[in-house]
Amino acid sequence: MSKVQQFGAWLTKWFTLVVVVWAVLNYFVPSTSLWAKSYTGYFLSVVLFGMGMTLSIDDFKRIARMPLMVIVGTVAHYVIMPLLAVFLCWLFRLDGMVAVGVILVGCCPSGTSSNVMSFLSRGDVALDVSIGLLSTLLAPFMVPLLMSALASQYVEIPVGALFITALKVVLIPVALGVTVHTVFGAKVSKVTAVMPAVSQVAILLIIGVVVAANNAKLFTAETALILPVVILHNLSGYGLGYLFSRVMFRVYPQGFRYAQQKAITFEVGMQDSALGATLALQAFAANPVVAIPSTFFSVWHNISGSVLASWWRRRDDRYDIPADSHDGRPVSVPEPALAGAGQGSGAQPA
């Protein structure tokens, strides 16, 4: 393993902690990242180019093989998270650019971190990747459309700027990455091996720019409610995503089994907050406060996703629930739980 790969593995393990430390550094020393403000679009393009280089034609074929689940999961994401954002803005009486920032992160596609969380929880990673891919490819169209419909009450939305920016930093880099992978195949394996480290550094730079640019506004009366709103947005996304997948299980149990329910939960609740921050800095350059919700979301959803994935895995191990379980019901209950049951009551484990 090369030193870059070793660094990438270390950074992946400690990414959330590194993000917090990096954000604190940029808060107290804004000059650390302010130089990079004009380059955030390029940083995200590098991330998505790396994503494209890991994709093959088979990834697109997989979407064609299970279109119902992928389409339904993508629709759930683009319905639940944007509407949740609007509801939370109303509930907490958010207004102006702060509300625009909350809605913007809600309109973004699924975050790539959800793939990791789905894997850690023994969810359907293939479905997770497929939903993330489709929602990302749709982002240049869905983000401007949703922002125009949901955030125009607060400020005039630069729909054209959002579309062009999303097209340049999302669709074109992904397409180029896929093309490179298709043309050169295994020859790019050495490059793709180091891309996770490069991508994480790029995301750190984006976060640093947002924190540095908002140094004076990060913890003010205007932005005080952003963190609790972001936390509620993410946790409610998990809850509604899981509830939605359980409803779909009733409708189509063959397709929305336990592993698929985990994948949809993470795909709905986790956002591509790096894209949200980049779009905010590019399309709302005069108001960098719009990028704050995306930055908070980037830190928080990695924490909550890790906790949820660990809890799910421990629960499955405790109750001997296999990864390919039909509905996730426990097949056994630990002895202490059985010992506590009333003798002769005929009670059965759930």
GIZI-V187437 format. One record per pair of residues at least 4 apart in sequence whose C-alpha atoms are under 7 Angstrom apart, sorted by the first residue. I is the first residue (numbers start at 1). J is the second residue. D is the distance in whole Angstrom. If there is no record, write none. Layout:
{{I & J & D} {I & J & D}}
This chain:
{{1 & 5 & 6} {1 & 6 & 6} {2 & 6 & 6} {3 & 7 & 6} {4 & 8 & 6} {4 & 194 & 6} {4 & 197 & 7} {5 & 9 & 6} {5 & 193 & 7} {5 & 194 & 5} {5 & 197 & 7} {6 & 10 & 6} {7 & 11 & 6} {7 & 197 & 7} {8 & 12 & 6} {8 & 196 & 6} {8 & 197 & 4} {9 & 13 & 6} {10 & 14 & 6} {11 & 15 & 5} {14 & 18 & 6} {15 & 19 & 6} {16 & 20 & 6} {16 & 299 & 6} {16 & 302 & 6} {16 & 303 & 7} {17 & 21 & 6} {18 & 22 & 6} {19 & 23 & 6} {19 & 204 & 7} {19 & 299 & 7} {20 & 24 & 6} {21 & 25 & 6} {22 & 26 & 6} {22 & 208 & 7} {23 & 27 & 6} {23 & 207 & 7} {23 & 208 & 6} {23 & 211 & 6} {24 & 28 & 6} {25 & 29 & 6} {26 & 30 & 5} {26 & 32 & 6} {26 & 33 & 7} {26 & 208 & 6} {26 & 211 & 6} {26 & 212 & 5} {27 & 211 & 6} {27 & 212 & 6} {27 & 215 & 6} {30 & 34 & 6} {30 & 212 & 4} {30 & 215 & 7} {31 & 35 & 7} {33 & 205 & 7} {33 & 208 & 5} {33 & 209 & 5} {33 & 212 & 6} {34 & 209 & 6} {34 & 212 & 6} {34 & 213 & 7} {36 & 40 & 7} {36 & 209 & 6} {37 & 209 & 6} {39 & 43 & 6} {40 & 44 & 6} {40 & 206 & 6} {40 & 278 & 6} {41 & 45 & 6} {41 & 169 & 6} {41 & 278 & 6} {42 & 46 & 6} {43 & 47 & 7} {43 & 202 & 5} {44 & 48 & 6} {44 & 169 & 6} {44 & 202 & 7} {44 & 275 & 7} {45 & 49 & 6} {45 & 169 & 5} {45 & 170 & 6} {45 & 173 & 6} {46 & 50 & 6} {46 & 199 & 7} {47 & 51 & 6} {47 & 199 & 5} {47 & 202 & 7} {48 & 52 & 6} {48 & 170 & 6} {48 & 173 & 6} {48 & 174 & 5} {49 & 53 & 6} {49 & 173 & 4} {49 & 174 & 5} {49 & 176 & 7} {49 & 177 & 5} {50 & 54 & 7} {50 & 177 & 6} {50 & 192 & 7} {50 & 195 & 6} {51 & 55 & 7} {51 & 174 & 7} {52 & 174 & 4} {52 & 175 & 6} {52 & 176 & 7} {52 & 177 & 4} {52 & 178 & 5} {53 & 177 & 4} {53 & 178 & 5} {53 & 180 & 7} {53 & 181 & 5} {53 & 192 & 7} {54 & 192 & 7} {55 & 59 & 6} {55 & 178 & 6} {56 & 178 & 6} {56 & 181 & 7} {56 & 182 & 7} {57 & 61 & 6} {58 & 62 & 6} {59 & 63 & 7} {60 & 64 & 7} {61 & 65 & 6} {62 & 66 & 6} {63 & 67 & 5} {63 & 70 & 6} {63 & 130 & 6} {66 & 70 & 6} {67 & 71 & 6} {68 & 72 & 6} {69 & 73 & 6} {69 & 255 & 7} {70 & 74 & 6} {70 & 127 & 7} {70 & 130 & 6} {70 & 131 & 5} {71 & 75 & 6} {72 & 76 & 6} {73 & 77 & 6} {73 & 131 & 6} {73 & 264 & 6} {74 & 78 & 6} {74 & 131 & 6} {74 & 135 & 6} {75 & 79 & 6} {76 & 80 & 6} {76 & 268 & 7} {77 & 81 & 6} {77 & 267 & 7} {77 & 268 & 5} {78 & 82 & 6} {78 & 107 & 7} {79 & 83 & 6} {80 & 84 & 6} {80 & 237 & 7} {81 & 85 & 6} {81 & 106 & 5} {81 & 107 & 7} {81 & 237 & 6} {81 & 268 & 7} {82 & 86 & 6} {82 & 103 & 6} {82 & 106 & 5} {82 & 107 & 5} {83 & 87 & 6} {84 & 88 & 6} {84 & 233 & 7} {85 & 89 & 6} {85 & 102 & 6} {85 & 103 & 5} {85 & 106 & 6} {85 & 233 & 7} {86 & 90 & 6} {86 & 103 & 6} {87 & 91 & 6} {88 & 92 & 6} {88 & 229 & 7} {89 & 93 & 6} {89 & 94 & 5} {89 & 99 & 6} {90 & 94 & 6} {94 & 98 & 7} {94 & 99 & 5} {95 & 99 & 5} {95 & 154 & 7} {96 & 100 & 6} {96 & 154 & 5} {96 & 155 & 7} {97 & 101 & 6} {97 & 289 & 7} {97 & 290 & 6} {98 & 102 & 6} {98 & 223 & 7} {98 & 289 & 7} {98 & 290 & 6} {99 & 103 & 6} {100 & 104 & 6} {100 & 151 & 6} {100 & 154 & 7} {100 & 290 & 6} {101 & 105 & 6} {101 & 290 & 4} {101 & 291 & 6} {101 & 292 & 7} {101 & 293 & 6} {102 & 106 & 6} {102 & 293 & 6} {103 & 107 & 6} {103 & 151 & 7} {104 & 108 & 7} {104 & 147 & 7} {104 & 276 & 6} {105 & 271 & 7} {105 & 273 & 6} {105 & 276 & 5} {105 & 293 & 7} {105 & 294 & 6} {107 & 143 & 5} {107 & 146 & 6} {108 & 139 & 7} {108 & 143 & 6} {108 & 271 & 6} {108 & 272 & 6} {108 & 276 & 6} {109 & 135 & 5} {109 & 136 & 5} {109 & 139 & 6} {109 & 271 & 6} {109 & 272 & 6} {110 & 132 & 5} {110 & 135 & 6} {110 & 136 & 7} {110 & 267 & 6} {110 & 268 & 7} {110 & 270 & 6} {110 & 271 & 5} {110 & 272 & 5} {111 & 270 & 5} {111 & 271 & 4} {111 & 272 & 4} {111 & 273 & 7} {112 & 132 & 7} {112 & 272 & 7} {113 & 117 & 6} {114 & 118 & 6} {114 & 266 & 5} {114 & 267 & 6} {114 & 270 & 6} {115 & 119 & 6} {115 & 125 & 6} {115 & 128 & 6} {115 & 129 & 6} {116 & 120 & 6} {117 & 121 & 6} {117 & 305 & 6} {117 & 306 & 6} {117 & 309 & 6} {118 & 122 & 6} {118 & 123 & 5} {118 & 124 & 7} {118 & 125 & 6} {118 & 262 & 7} {118 & 263 & 5} {118 & 266 & 7} {119 & 123 & 6} {119 & 125 & 6} {120 & 309 & 6} {121 & 309 & 5} {121 & 310 & 6} {121 & 312 & 6} {121 & 313 & 5} {122 & 259 & 7} {122 & 313 & 7} {122 & 323 & 6} {123 & 259 & 4} {123 & 260 & 6} {123 & 262 & 5} {123 & 263 & 5} {124 & 128 & 6} {124 & 259 & 5} {124 & 260 & 5} {124 & 263 & 6} {125 & 129 & 6} {125 & 263 & 7} {126 & 130 & 6} {127 & 131 & 6} {127 & 260 & 7} {127 & 263 & 7} {128 & 132 & 6} {128 & 263 & 5} {128 & 264 & 7} {128 & 267 & 6} {129 & 133 & 6} {130 & 134 & 6} {131 & 135 & 6} {132 & 136 & 6} {132 & 267 & 7} {133 & 137 & 6} {134 & 138 & 6} {135 & 139 & 6} {137 & 171 & 6} {138 & 142 & 6} {139 & 143 & 5} {139 & 166 & 7} {140 & 144 & 7} {140 & 163 & 5} {140 & 166 & 5} {140 & 167 & 5} {141 & 145 & 6} {141 & 163 & 7} {142 & 146 & 6} {143 & 147 & 6} {144 & 148 & 6} {144 & 159 & 5} {144 & 162 & 6} {144 & 163 & 6} {145 & 149 & 6} {146 & 150 & 6} {147 & 151 & 5} {147 & 152 & 7} {147 & 157 & 7} {148 & 152 & 5} {148 & 157 & 6} {148 & 159 & 7} {151 & 155 & 7} {152 & 156 & 5} {152 & 157 & 6} {158 & 162 & 6} {158 & 283 & 7} {159 & 163 & 6} {160 & 164 & 6} {161 & 165 & 6} {161 & 283 & 6} {162 & 166 & 6} {162 & 279 & 7} {162 & 283 & 6} {163 & 167 & 6} {164 & 168 & 6} {165 & 169 & 6} {165 & 279 & 7} {166 & 170 & 5} {167 & 171 & 5} {167 & 172 & 6} {168 & 172 & 6} {169 & 173 & 6} {170 & 174 & 6} {171 & 175 & 6} {172 & 176 & 6} {173 & 177 & 6} {174 & 178 & 6} {175 & 179 & 6} {176 & 180 & 6} {177 & 181 & 6} {178 & 182 & 6} {179 & 183 & 6} {180 & 184 & 6} {181 & 185 & 5} {181 & 188 & 7} {184 & 188 & 6} {188 & 192 & 6} {189 & 193 & 6} {190 & 194 & 7} {191 & 195 & 6} {194 & 198 & 7} {195 & 199 & 6} {196 & 200 & 6} {197 & 201 & 6} {198 & 202 & 6} {199 & 203 & 6} {200 & 204 & 6} {201 & 205 & 6} {202 & 206 & 6} {203 & 207 & 6} {203 & 274 & 6} {204 & 208 & 6} {205 & 209 & 6} {206 & 210 & 6} {206 & 274 & 7} {207 & 211 & 6} {207 & 295 & 6} {208 & 212 & 6} {209 & 213 & 6} {210 & 214 & 6} {210 & 291 & 6} {210 & 292 & 7} {210 & 295 & 7} {211 & 215 & 6} {213 & 288 & 7} {214 & 218 & 6} {214 & 288 & 6} {214 & 289 & 6} {218 & 223 & 6} {219 & 223 & 6} {219 & 224 & 6} {220 & 224 & 6} {225 & 229 & 6} {226 & 230 & 6} {226 & 293 & 6} {227 & 231 & 6} {227 & 296 & 6} {228 & 232 & 6} {229 & 233 & 6} {230 & 234 & 6} {230 & 293 & 7} {230 & 296 & 7} {230 & 297 & 6} {231 & 235 & 6} {231 & 300 & 7} {232 & 236 & 6} {233 & 237 & 6} {234 & 238 & 6} {234 & 269 & 5} {234 & 270 & 7} {234 & 301 & 7} {235 & 239 & 6} {235 & 269 & 7} {236 & 240 & 6} {237 & 241 & 6} {237 & 268 & 6} {237 & 269 & 4} {238 & 242 & 6} {238 & 265 & 5} {238 & 266 & 6} {238 & 268 & 6} {238 & 269 & 5} {239 & 243 & 6} {240 & 244 & 6} {241 & 245 & 6} {241 & 264 & 6} {241 & 265 & 5} {241 & 268 & 5} {241 & 269 & 7} {242 & 246 & 6} {242 & 261 & 6} {242 & 264 & 7} {242 & 265 & 5} {243 & 247 & 6} {244 & 248 & 6} {245 & 249 & 6} {245 & 256 & 7} {245 & 261 & 5} {245 & 264 & 7} {246 & 250 & 7} {246 & 261 & 7} {247 & 251 & 7} {248 & 252 & 6} {248 & 256 & 6} {249 & 253 & 4} {249 & 256 & 5} {249 & 257 & 6} {252 & 256 & 6} {253 & 257 & 6} {256 & 260 & 5} {256 & 261 & 6} {257 & 261 & 6} {257 & 326 & 5} {257 & 327 & 6} {258 & 262 & 7} {258 & 325 & 6} {258 & 326 & 6} {258 & 327 & 5} {258 & 328 & 5} {259 & 263 & 6} {259 & 323 & 7} {259 & 324 & 7} {260 & 264 & 6} {261 & 265 & 6} {262 & 266 & 6} {263 & 267 & 6} {264 & 268 & 6} {265 & 269 & 6} {266 & 270 & 6} {270 & 301 & 6} {272 & 276 & 7} {273 & 277 & 6} {273 & 294 & 5} {273 & 295 & 7} {273 & 297 & 6} {273 & 298 & 5} {274 & 278 & 6} {274 & 294 & 7} {275 & 279 & 6} {276 & 280 & 6} {276 & 291 & 7} {276 & 294 & 6} {277 & 281 & 6} {277 & 291 & 5} {277 & 294 & 5} {277 & 295 & 7} {278 & 282 & 6} {279 & 283 & 6} {280 & 284 & 5} {280 & 285 & 7} {280 & 288 & 7} {280 & 290 & 6} {280 & 291 & 5} {281 & 285 & 5} {281 & 288 & 6} {281 & 291 & 6} {284 & 288 & 7} {291 & 295 & 6} {292 & 296 & 6} {293 & 297 & 6} {294 & 298 & 6} {295 & 299 & 7} {296 & 300 & 6} {297 & 301 & 6} {298 & 302 & 7} {299 & 303 & 7} {300 & 304 & 6} {301 & 305 & 6} {302 & 306 & 6} {303 & 307 & 6} {304 & 308 & 6} {305 & 309 & 6} {306 & 310 & 6} {307 & 311 & 6} {308 & 312 & 6} {309 & 313 & 6} {310 & 314 & 6} {311 & 315 & 6} {312 & 316 & 6} {313 & 317 & 6} {314 & 318 & 6} {315 & 319 & 6} {316 & 320 & 6} {316 & 321 & 5} {316 & 322 & 7} {317 & 321 & 6} {319 & 330 & 5} {319 & 331 & 6} {319 & 332 & 5} {319 & 333 & 6} {320 & 330 & 7} {320 & 331 & 6} {320 & 332 & 6} {321 & 325 & 6} {321 & 328 & 6} {321 & 329 & 7} {321 & 330 & 6} {321 & 331 & 6} {330 & 350 & 7} {333 & 337 & 6} {333 & 338 & 7} {333 & 349 & 7} {334 & 338 & 7} {335 & 339 & 6} {336 & 340 & 6} {337 & 341 & 7}}
